[in-house]
Amino acid sequence: MKKLILLCLFPTIICAEVAELNPVQQLPVGDALPFFNTLEQAEQRSQAYKTAIDSIDEKLDDCNSECDKLEQQLDSYKKALKDHSTKNGLPLFSILGGPGYMPETGVMLALGALYSFSTNRQEQELQRSSLTLVAIGNKVESGVGLGLRSKQNLFFDNNAMRLIGKFTMGNQSEYYWGVGYEAGDAVEASDDLLYEYKLLDYEGNLTFLTFNGFYLGPALRVKSFQPDEDTLPQTAIDDPNFQEFKDKPFALGLGVALEHDSRDFSVNAWSGQFFNFEYIVYSQTIGSDSDYQKLLLDYRYYYSFSKGRVLAFYNAFQWSDGDVPYFDMPTVGGQDSLRGVYRGHYRDKNSIENTAEYRHTFKYSNGQLSRHGMTVFAGLGSIADEPQQLYDDLIYSYGVGYRFELQPRMNVRVDYGRNATESGFYLTFNEAF
């Protein structure tokens, strides 16, 4: 018996009554997706994909043969729907939730959302903007710890203006070793180092395309870090920097960012380079509790052997000077830096990191990229009081990861990293760099 399926086969809508043919024959998949001039046409094509997906789901409910073929068709249509939405500037919204673990929080429950969109769908070369939001709940000594993390990558005016931001807030606990490599290396992690704190942190760069592909613009940094004095470990009580700044919890900085970006896609590059220079001044004259300055040099390089086979390199140097509070000192470690090293384990006035990662996306039998991938990574880092002392003491990490493409070129990231004394397991959105 025939089913009546309304399918929009071309930019001008053609509807037909078709027999139960192979669903892949009815709508384009892969690289042949068209751009529709009007929003109405683009939304109609989206509905056509959804109708076909529902039809395949019904067939799978009573599947007696060729089930594997139907499963592949279903996956192809789901991917094509997201690829179509991306090419036509339609918004996509994805939710991810479940248990997780990070060394900084321990076992946690996480709920995350990824929202991507185009700020102007008629500008086909405009990078797709994205917002991520992850909420976590975990156990701390006094009860329940809460955290909220968000990243913003927003692109406007044919990529001539962009806002890159990161926001974190929460009520959490962490270990405190002290300042310097020797302090971090002297004691193993234990509850004797634990204290609780309240955090609000925002970093944002608003840059504009200027000359020879360089972006230039203002940078804003806001940070409030308030430790709970009733929970301070002996390492914090004995540390002069901690004692000096525990009653100066607020840091406000203004500065400049200079960037050069030739990456093909900012949150998951397959090729190109990225250079970032930031110089931030924190001053009591603008409301900061302390006077100091920070500088960042960040260089990334991406090389593709073939489609879905990428080598990525990350290099970052951080320098600071003045009355730098312990909570804003350069560090290595965490979900985006030397994964497997506890964030804040090693902190000082200067830090450096060099990490390499191989990213591999698996393919279907027809050669098309699947939604699944894996990575291996390894890195070296160092902290020091003076820049010339960097690399005197080395910190390393290595690990593996799994990737699932939640939206086109936007992944769920699951990484396991470790070094000689500690390890970390991370669940979040998009790549570390």
C-alpha positions in Angstrom: 0.0 0.0 0.0 1.3 3.4 -0.9 1.9 6.1 1.5 1.4 9.8 0.7 4.7 11.6 1.5 5.0 15.3 0.8 8.7 15.9 -0.1 10.2 19.2 -1.2 12.7 18.0 -3.8 13.9 21.3 -5.2 14.1 25.0 -4.0 10.7 25.5 -5.8 8.5 23.0 -4.0 7.5 19.9 -5.9 5.3 17.5 -4.0 4.6 14.0 -5.3 2.9 10.8 -4.3 5.6 8.2 -4.1 5.8 4.5 -3.3 7.7 3.1 -0.3 11.1 3.5 -1.9 14.5 3.7 -0.3 14.2 7.0 1.8 17.7 8.1 0.8 16.4 8.3 -2.8 13.9 10.9 -1.8 15.9 13.7 -0.2 19.6 14.8 -0.7 22.2 13.9 1.8 26.0 14.5 2.0 27.5 17.4 0.1 24.6 18.0 -2.3 22.5 20.1 0.0 21.1 23.3 -1.5 20.8 26.8 0.0 17.3 28.1 -0.1 16.8 31.9 -0.7 13.8 32.2 1.6 13.4 31.1 5.2 10.0 29.6 4.4 11.6 27.2 1.8 14.4 26.2 4.2 11.9 25.4 7.0 9.8 23.4 4.5 12.8 21.3 3.6 13.5 20.8 7.3 9.9 19.5 7.8 10.4 17.1 4.8 13.4 15.6 6.6 11.5 15.2 9.8 8.6 13.5 8.0 11.0 11.1 6.3 12.7 10.4 9.7 9.4 9.6 11.3 8.5 7.3 8.4 11.8 5.3 8.9 11.1 5.1 12.6 7.8 3.5 11.9 9.3 1.0 9.6 12.0 0.1 12.2 9.2 -0.6 14.8 8.0 -3.6 12.6 11.4 -4.4 11.0 11.8 -8.0 9.9 14.6 -7.6 7.3 17.1 -5.0 6.1 17.1 -3.4 9.6 20.7 -2.4 9.4 20.0 -0.6 6.1 17.1 1.3 7.6 19.3 2.3 10.6 21.9 3.7 8.3 19.2 5.6 6.3 17.8 7.0 9.6 21.3 8.2 10.7 21.9 9.7 7.2 18.7 11.7 7.4 19.3 12.9 10.9 22.7 14.1 9.9 21.4 15.6 6.7 18.7 17.6 8.6 21.5 19.1 10.8 23.7 19.8 7.8 20.8 21.4 6.0 20.0 23.6 9.0 23.7 24.6 9.2 24.0 25.5 5.5 20.7 27.4 5.6 21.4 29.3 8.8 18.6 27.7 10.8 19.0 27.3 14.6 19.8 24.0 16.2 19.3 23.2 19.9 20.8 20.1 21.6 20.6 18.9 25.2 23.0 16.5 27.0 22.7 15.2 30.5 23.9 12.5 32.9 26.6 11.6 35.4 30.2 12.8 35.0 33.5 13.2 36.7 36.2 15.9 36.8 39.1 16.0 39.3 38.0 19.5 40.3 34.4 18.5 41.2 34.5 14.8 41.7 31.4 12.8 40.7 28.7 15.1 39.5 25.4 15.3 37.6 25.6 17.5 34.6 23.0 19.0 32.3 24.3 20.8 29.2 22.8 22.6 26.2 24.3 23.6 22.9 22.6 26.3 20.8 24.0 27.2 17.4 22.6 29.7 14.8 23.6 32.3 12.2 23.3 36.0 12.9 22.5 36.5 9.2 21.5 33.5 7.1 22.0 35.4 3.9 25.7 35.7 4.6 26.8 32.1 3.6 30.4 32.6 4.5 29.5 33.8 8.0 30.7 31.5 10.7 28.0 29.8 12.7 27.6 31.3 16.2 27.2 29.0 19.2 26.3 29.2 22.9 26.9 26.4 25.4 25.6 26.2 28.9 26.5 23.4 31.4 25.0 23.1 34.9 26.5 20.7 37.4 25.7 19.5 40.9 28.1 17.6 43.1 28.9 16.8 46.7 31.0 19.2 48.8 31.8 19.0 52.5 28.9 21.4 53.5 26.3 19.7 51.3 25.7 20.3 47.5 28.1 22.1 45.2 26.6 24.0 42.2 28.3 25.2 39.1 27.4 26.9 35.8 29.7 27.3 32.8 29.0 28.9 29.5 31.0 29.7 26.3 29.9 32.2 23.7 31.3 32.3 20.1 29.3 35.0 18.2 30.1 36.1 14.7 28.6 39.1 12.8 28.9 41.1 9.6 30.5 38.5 7.3 32.9 37.6 10.1 34.1 41.2 10.5 33.1 41.4 14.1 33.1 38.7 16.8 32.6 38.2 20.5 34.3 35.4 22.2 33.4 34.9 25.9 33.5 32.5 28.8 31.4 32.7 31.9 31.7 30.5 35.1 30.0 30.8 38.5 29.3 28.5 41.4 29.7 27.3 44.9 32.4 24.7 44.9 35.4 23.2 46.7 39.0 22.8 45.6 42.4 21.7 46.7 45.0 24.4 47.5 48.7 23.5 47.3 50.1 27.0 47.2 52.2 29.1 44.8 55.1 27.6 42.8 56.1 24.3 41.4 57.7 23.1 44.7 54.5 23.7 46.6 52.4 21.8 44.0 54.9 18.9 44.0 55.4 18.6 47.8 52.0 17.2 48.8 49.7 14.7 47.2 46.0 15.6 46.8 43.9 14.8 49.9 41.0 16.2 51.8 43.5 18.0 54.1 44.0 20.5 51.2 40.3 21.1 50.6 38.4 24.4 51.1 35.1 25.8 49.7 34.6 29.0 47.8 32.2 31.1 45.7 33.2 32.1 42.2 32.0 34.4 39.5 34.3 34.7 36.4 33.8 36.3 33.0 36.3 36.7 30.1 35.3 38.4 26.9 37.0 39.7 23.8 35.1 41.9 21.3 37.3 42.2 18.1 36.9 43.8 14.7 38.6 42.9 11.4 41.2 45.6 10.7 44.2 44.9 8.4 45.8 41.8 6.8 43.3 39.5 8.5 44.0 40.8 12.0 41.2 41.4 14.5 41.6 44.1 17.2 39.4 45.1 20.0 38.8 45.5 23.8 39.0 42.8 26.4 37.2 42.6 29.7 37.9 40.4 32.7 35.8 40.2 35.8 36.5 37.8 38.7 35.2 37.4 42.2 36.7 34.6 44.3 35.5 34.3 47.9 36.9 31.5 50.1 35.1 30.1 53.1 37.4 30.9 56.0 35.9 28.2 58.1 37.2 25.5 55.7 40.7 26.8 55.0 43.4 24.1 54.9 46.8 24.5 56.6 48.4 25.0 53.1 46.2 28.2 52.7 46.7 29.4 56.2 50.5 29.2 55.8 50.6 30.7 52.3 51.4 34.5 52.4 49.8 35.1 49.0 46.5 33.5 50.1 46.4 35.4 53.3 47.2 38.7 51.5 44.4 38.3 49.0 41.7 36.3 50.7 40.1 39.6 51.8 40.6 41.1 48.3 38.3 38.9 46.3 37.4 41.1 43.3 39.5 41.6 40.2 38.5 43.8 37.3 40.7 44.2 34.2 40.5 46.0 30.9 42.8 45.5 28.0 43.3 44.8 24.3 43.1 41.6 22.2 44.9 41.2 18.8 44.0 38.0 16.9 44.7 36.5 13.5 42.5 33.6 12.5 42.6 31.4 9.3 40.9 28.4 10.8 38.1 26.9 8.7 35.8 26.5 11.7 36.6 28.1 15.0 35.3 25.5 17.5 36.5 22.4 15.6 39.2 23.4 13.1 40.5 21.0 10.5 42.9 23.4 8.9 44.4 26.9 9.5 46.1 28.8 12.3 45.1 31.0 15.2 47.2 33.6 16.9 46.0 35.5 20.0 47.7 38.3 22.0 46.0 39.7 25.1 47.2 42.4 27.5 45.1 43.1 30.5 45.6 45.7 33.2 43.9 45.3 36.6 43.7 48.5 38.6 42.1 49.9 41.8 41.2 53.0 39.8 38.6 51.0 37.9 37.3 49.1 40.9 39.7 46.1 41.2 40.9 45.2 44.7 44.5 44.7 43.4 46.9 46.3 40.9 48.6 43.9 38.4 48.9 43.1 34.7 48.7 39.9 32.6 49.7 38.9 29.1 48.8 35.9 27.0 50.4 34.6 23.8 48.3 31.8 22.3 49.2 30.0 19.0 47.3 27.0 17.5 48.0 25.1 14.2 45.8 22.5 12.4 46.8 20.2 9.6 44.6 17.6 7.9 46.2 14.5 6.4 42.8 13.8 4.8 39.2 14.4 5.6 38.6 13.5 9.2 42.3 13.1 10.0 43.6 16.1 11.8 46.8 17.0 13.8 46.2 20.0 16.2 48.8 21.9 18.1 48.3 24.3 21.1 51.0 26.6 22.5 50.3 29.2 25.2 52.5 31.5 27.3 51.0 33.4 30.3 52.9 36.2 32.1 51.8 38.4 35.0 53.4 41.1 37.1 52.4 43.2 40.2 50.2 42.2 43.1 48.8 39.1 41.5 46.2 37.3 43.7 46.5 33.5 44.0 43.0 33.0 42.4 44.1 34.8 39.2 47.6 33.5 38.7 48.5 31.6 35.5 48.0 27.9 35.9 48.0 24.7 33.8 45.5 21.9 34.0 41.8 21.5 33.7 39.4 20.5 30.9 41.1 22.8 28.3 44.7 22.7 29.4 47.0 19.7 30.2 43.9 17.5 30.7 44.5 15.1 33.6 46.3 17.7 35.7 44.2 19.2 38.4 43.3 22.9 37.6 45.1 25.0 40.2 47.5 22.3 41.3 50.4 24.4 39.8 50.2 28.2 39.8 52.7 31.0 39.6 53.4 34.3 37.9 54.3 32.6 34.6 53.2 29.5 32.8 53.7 27.8 29.4 52.1 24.8 27.7 52.7 22.8 24.5 50.1 20.2 23.5 49.6 18.0 20.4 46.5 16.1 19.6 45.5 13.7 16.8 41.8 13.8 15.9 40.3 10.9 14.0 36.7 10.7 12.7 35.4 7.3 11.7 33.9 6.7 8.3 31.0 4.7 6.9 31.6 2.0 4.3 30.7 4.6 1.6 33.5 6.9 2.7 31.3 9.5 4.3 32.3 10.7 7.8 30.3 9.3 10.6 29.3 11.1 13.8 31.8 9.2 15.9 35.5 9.9 16.5 38.4 9.6 18.8 41.5 11.5 19.9 44.9 11.0 21.5 46.8 13.8 23.0 50.0 14.6 25.0 51.4 17.9 26.4 54.1 19.5 28.4 53.8 22.5 30.7 55.7 24.5 33.2 55.2 27.3 35.8 57.8 29.7 37.3 58.2 32.9 39.2 60.4 34.3 36.3 60.0 33.6 32.5 63.6 32.5 32.2 62.9 29.7 34.7 60.1 28.1 32.6 60.9 24.5 31.6 63.2 24.1 34.6 60.5 21.8 36.1 58.2 20.0 33.7 54.6 19.0 34.1 53.1 16.5 31.5 49.9 14.9 30.7 48.5 12.5 28.1 45.3 10.8 27.3 42.5 9.6 24.9 39.1 10.9 24.0 35.8 10.0 22.3 33.9 12.5 20.1 30.2 12.4 19.1 29.0 15.0 16.6 26.0 16.6 18.3 25.7 19.3 15.6 27.7 19.7 12.4 31.3 20.2 13.4 30.2 20.6 17.0 31.1 17.7 19.3 30.4 16.3 22.6 33.8 15.7 24.1 34.7 12.9 26.5 38.4 12.9 27.5 40.5 10.9 29.9 43.9 12.4 30.8 46.5 11.6 33.3 50.1 12.3 34.5 52.4 10.6 37.0 50.3 11.3 40.1 46.7 12.3 39.0 44.1 11.8 36.3 40.9 13.5 35.1 37.8 12.5 33.2 36.0 15.3 31.3 32.6 15.6 29.6 31.7 18.8 27.8 31.1 20.5 24.4 33.5 21.3 21.6 37.2 20.8 21.5 39.8 21.8 24.1 41.4 24.1 21.5 
